[in-house]
Amino acid sequence: MLYLVSYDIPDTKRRTRLAKTLEDFGDRVQYSVFECILDGDLLDKMIARINKIISADEDSVRIYALCAKCEGIIRVIGQGKVTKNEDVYIV
């Protein structure tokens, strides 16, 4: 499933650590926004890693699940592309 992850973190060190962590799970599409294609286990792993980095009192991270129908109607205006769920075939 495609997830949109956005964050607002005032501390530069935590913000940088979170961005580097999210790069392990998806593609950066804006300064504080990532698109991630994840199954349930990867989502849980990502959330656990986020929780180790952020300060719950100061930081905000939002994770939006986008259904297949919604994923099909994402529009990009200007530069960039939508993260696609690539089919994988094992022969």
N, CA and C of each residue as an Amber inpcrd file, in Angstrom:
protein
   273
   0.8410000  -1.1700000   0.0000000   0.0000000   0.0000000   0.0000000
   0.8870000   1.2350000   0.0000000   0.4040000   2.2970000  -0.6260000
   1.1420000   3.5530000  -0.6830000   0.7950000   4.3980000   0.5360000
   1.8250000   4.9030000   1.2050000   1.6470000   5.7790000   2.3600000
   2.3250000   7.1100000   2.0820000   1.6760000   8.1740000   2.5050000
   2.2490000   9.5100000   2.4450000   2.6710000   9.8630000   3.8660000
   3.9460000  10.1860000   4.0520000   4.4770000  10.5130000   5.3730000
   4.9380000  11.9660000   5.3440000   4.3920000  12.7660000   6.2520000
   4.8130000  14.1660000   6.3490000   5.2100000  14.4560000   7.7900000
   6.0760000  15.4280000   7.9560000   6.5400000  15.7280000   9.3060000
   6.8460000  17.2000000   9.4720000   6.7570000  17.6400000  10.7260000
   7.1260000  18.9950000  11.1270000   7.9610000  18.8420000  12.3920000
   9.2630000  19.0270000  12.2510000  10.1950000  18.8100000  13.3540000
  11.1040000  20.0340000  13.4580000  10.9830000  20.8050000  14.5470000
  11.7780000  22.0280000  14.6580000  13.2700000  21.8040000  14.8960000
  13.6480000  20.6950000  15.4930000  15.0500000  20.4200000  15.8020000
  15.7670000  19.8620000  14.5710000  16.8200000  20.5410000  14.1380000
  17.5320000  20.1570000  12.9140000  18.1140000  18.7520000  12.9910000
  18.7030000  18.3910000  14.1200000  19.3250000  17.0690000  14.2500000
  18.2800000  15.9570000  14.1170000  17.1480000  16.0790000  14.8230000
  16.1020000  15.0560000  14.7320000  15.4810000  15.0340000  13.3350000
  15.2860000  16.2180000  12.7590000  14.7030000  16.3010000  11.4170000
  15.5950000  15.5980000  10.3960000  16.9000000  15.8070000  10.4860000
  17.8410000  15.1610000   9.5710000  17.8510000  13.6520000   9.7740000
  17.8580000  13.2060000  11.0350000  17.8320000  11.7650000  11.3240000
  16.5620000  11.1220000  10.7800000  15.4310000  11.8120000  10.9490000
  14.1770000  11.2500000  10.4530000  14.1890000  11.1670000   8.9310000
  14.6480000  12.2070000   8.2680000  14.6960000  12.1950000   6.8020000
  15.5690000  11.0470000   6.3010000  16.7200000  10.8450000   6.9170000
  17.5990000   9.7410000   6.5010000  16.9410000   8.3920000   6.7530000
  16.2180000   8.2800000   7.8410000  15.5030000   7.0360000   8.1400000
  14.4090000   6.7860000   7.1130000  13.6370000   7.8080000   6.7840000
  12.5430000   7.6360000   5.8280000  13.0530000   7.2920000   4.4330000
  14.2690000   7.7100000   4.1060000  14.8590000   7.3350000   2.8150000
  15.0290000   5.8230000   2.6990000  15.1050000   5.1210000   3.8310000
  15.1840000   3.6540000   3.8180000  13.8480000   3.0160000   3.4430000
  12.7670000   3.7890000   3.5110000  11.4350000   3.2320000   3.3020000
  10.7120000   3.7720000   2.0730000  11.1680000   4.9000000   1.5300000
  10.4320000   5.4600000   0.4040000  11.1900000   6.5670000  -0.2940000
  10.4440000   7.3240000  -1.0940000  11.0140000   8.3960000  -1.9080000
  10.6020000   9.7550000  -1.3660000  11.5820000  10.6460000  -1.2450000
  11.2780000  12.0190000  -0.8340000  10.6430000  12.7290000  -2.0240000
   9.4700000  13.3300000  -1.8020000   8.7770000  14.0350000  -2.8760000
   8.6680000  15.5340000  -2.6020000   8.8810000  15.9360000  -1.3700000
   8.9610000  17.3350000  -0.9490000   9.9610000  17.3700000   0.2040000
  10.2840000  18.5570000   0.7080000  11.2710000  18.6390000   1.7850000
  10.8830000  17.8000000   2.9980000   9.6320000  17.8080000   3.3760000
   9.1940000  17.0750000   4.5700000   8.1100000  16.0610000   4.2520000
   8.1270000  15.5270000   3.0360000   7.0900000  14.5770000   2.6060000
   7.7390000  13.4160000   1.8540000   7.3370000  12.2050000   2.2300000
   7.8190000  10.9900000   1.5760000   6.6350000  10.1620000   1.1110000
   6.8040000   9.4620000  -0.0110000   5.8600000   8.4440000  -0.4630000
   6.5380000   7.0950000  -0.2600000   5.8400000   6.1980000   0.4380000
   6.4280000   4.9070000   0.7900000   5.4700000   3.7850000   0.4270000
   5.9510000   2.7910000  -0.2890000   5.1620000   1.5940000  -0.5760000
   5.5740000   0.5450000   0.4470000   4.6320000   0.1950000   1.3330000
   4.9510000  -0.6640000   2.4680000   3.8890000  -1.7290000   2.6760000
   4.3330000  -2.8960000   3.1330000   3.3740000  -3.8820000   3.6310000
   3.2390000  -3.6310000   5.1360000   2.4210000  -4.4160000   5.8040000
   2.1700000  -4.2020000   7.2230000   3.4110000  -4.2740000   8.0880000
   4.2850000  -5.2430000   7.8110000   5.5070000  -5.3990000   8.6060000
   6.4470000  -4.2110000   8.4380000   6.6140000  -3.7480000   7.1890000
   7.4850000  -2.5910000   6.9550000   6.9060000  -1.3310000   7.5760000
   5.5850000  -1.1870000   7.5310000   4.9480000  -0.0320000   8.1670000
   5.2380000  -0.0370000   9.6670000   5.0730000  -1.1860000  10.3010000
   5.3580000  -1.2960000  11.7350000   6.8170000  -0.9770000  12.0390000
   7.7220000  -1.4580000  11.1970000   9.1520000  -1.2050000  11.3890000
   9.4500000   0.2920000  11.2450000   8.8440000   0.9280000  10.2350000
   9.0580000   2.3560000  10.0250000   8.5480000   3.1570000  11.2220000
   7.3540000   2.8240000  11.7070000   6.7850000   3.5390000  12.8510000
   7.6680000   3.3680000  14.0850000   8.1850000   2.1720000  14.3080000
   9.0710000   1.9380000  15.4540000  10.3220000   2.8050000  15.3550000
  10.8830000   2.9030000  14.1680000  12.0920000   3.7250000  13.9930000
  11.7810000   5.2070000  14.1550000  10.6130000   5.6390000  13.6590000
  10.1990000   7.0360000  13.8390000  10.0860000   7.3560000  15.3280000
   9.4480000   6.4600000  16.0760000   9.2470000   6.6900000  17.5110000
  10.5540000   6.7890000  18.2850000  11.6170000   6.1550000  17.7980000
  12.9220000   6.2370000  18.4580000  13.6130000   7.5750000  18.2000000
  13.1770000   8.2880000  17.1640000  13.8420000   9.5290000  16.7610000
  13.1390000  10.7690000  17.2870000  11.8310000  10.7980000  17.1920000
  11.1100000  12.0440000  17.4540000  10.9080000  12.3040000  18.9460000
  10.6090000  13.5570000  19.2450000  10.1570000  13.9640000  20.5750000
   8.6460000  14.1590000  20.4740000   7.8820000  13.3120000  21.1540000
   6.4190000  13.3740000  21.0600000   5.8710000  14.7170000  21.5450000
   6.6150000  15.4140000  22.3900000   6.1670000  16.7090000  22.9070000
   6.4040000  17.8590000  21.9330000   7.3300000  17.6970000  20.9980000
   7.7070000  18.7930000  20.1100000   7.4580000  18.5230000  18.6310000
   7.4610000  17.2760000  18.2230000   7.4450000  16.9280000  16.8020000
   6.0970000  16.3630000  16.3710000   5.8560000  16.4340000  15.0690000
   4.6320000  15.8810000  14.4990000   4.9770000  15.0910000  13.2400000
   4.5160000  13.8460000  13.1980000   4.6580000  13.0090000  12.0060000
   3.2690000  12.4880000  11.6690000   2.8740000  12.6280000  10.4150000
   1.5740000  12.1340000   9.9610000   1.7970000  11.0980000   8.8700000
   1.0580000  10.0000000   8.9700000   1.1500000   8.9200000   7.9890000
  -0.2410000   8.6970000   7.4300000  -0.3910000   8.9170000   6.1310000
  -1.6720000   8.7530000   5.4570000  -1.6060000   7.5330000   4.5470000
  -2.5360000   6.6090000   4.7170000  -2.6410000   5.4520000   3.8230000
  -3.4700000   5.8640000   2.6160000  -2.9680000   5.5690000   1.4240000
  -3.6910000   5.8830000   0.1900000  -4.1500000   4.5800000  -0.4520000
  -5.4520000   4.4200000  -0.5850000  -5.9950000   3.1980000  -1.1820000
  -5.6160000   3.1280000  -2.6610000  -5.7940000   1.9720000  -3.2600000
  -5.4220000   1.7790000  -4.6660000  -6.1820000   2.7430000  -5.5700000
  -7.4430000   2.9850000  -5.2590000  -8.2370000   3.9170000  -6.0700000
  -7.6630000   5.3280000  -5.9590000  -7.3390000   5.7490000  -4.7410000
  -6.7600000   7.0830000  -4.5300000  -5.3940000   7.1990000  -5.2010000
  -4.6200000   6.1340000  -5.1060000  -3.2850000   6.1230000  -5.7020000
  -3.3570000   6.3640000  -7.2070000  -4.4210000   5.8640000  -7.8220000
  -4.5760000   6.0030000  -9.2660000  -4.9420000   7.3960000  -9.7330000
  -5.3530000   8.2690000  -8.8070000  -5.7690000   9.6140000  -9.2180000
  -4.8810000  10.7150000  -8.6310000  -3.7000000  10.3530000  -8.1790000
  -2.7570000  11.3590000  -7.6830000  -2.3000000  12.2080000  -8.8640000
  -2.2950000  13.5010000  -8.6670000  -1.8500000  14.4230000  -9.7150000
  -0.6350000  15.1970000  -9.2190000   0.3570000  15.3220000 -10.0680000
   1.5450000  16.1130000  -9.7610000   1.5250000  17.3230000 -10.6790000
   1.6330000  18.4880000 -10.0910000   1.6930000  19.7270000 -10.8690000
   3.1070000  20.2680000 -10.7150000   3.7970000  20.4520000 -11.8040000
   5.1900000  20.8820000 -11.7400000   6.1120000  19.6730000 -11.7530000
   7.2470000  19.8080000 -11.1020000   8.2620000  18.7570000 -11.1310000
   7.8980000  17.6000000 -10.2200000   8.3920000  16.4470000 -10.5610000
   8.2150000  15.2750000  -9.7140000   7.3800000  14.2080000 -10.3800000
   7.3480000  13.0510000  -9.7360000   6.5620000  11.9370000 -10.2420000
   5.9650000  11.1990000  -9.0620000   4.9140000  10.4640000  -9.3120000
   4.2560000   9.6780000  -8.2810000   5.0160000   8.3690000  -8.1060000
   5.2330000   7.9730000  -6.8640000   5.8710000   6.6970000  -6.5700000
   4.9290000   5.5830000  -6.9870000   5.4020000   4.6830000  -7.8130000
   4.5670000   3.5840000  -8.3190000   4.9390000   2.2800000  -7.6460000
   3.9350000   1.4630000  -7.4260000   4.1330000   0.1210000  -6.8940000
   4.5200000  -0.7660000  -8.0680000   5.7920000  -1.0850000  -8.1760000
   6.2780000  -1.8630000  -9.3100000   5.9750000  -3.3400000  -9.1110000
   5.5060000  -3.9700000 -10.1660000   5.2690000  -5.4070000 -10.1170000
   6.6040000  -6.1360000 -10.1250000   6.7090000  -7.1550000  -9.3060000
   7.9330000  -7.9490000  -9.2270000   7.5960000  -9.3740000  -9.6270000
   8.3730000  -9.9170000 -10.5340000   8.1730000 -11.2860000 -10.9890000
   9.4110000 -12.1040000 -10.6560000   9.2130000 -13.2410000 -10.0130000
  10.3170000 -14.1440000  -9.7080000  10.1770000 -15.3500000 -10.6140000
  11.2280000 -15.6250000 -11.3790000  11.1870000 -16.7300000 -12.3400000
  12.0700000 -17.8510000 -11.8590000
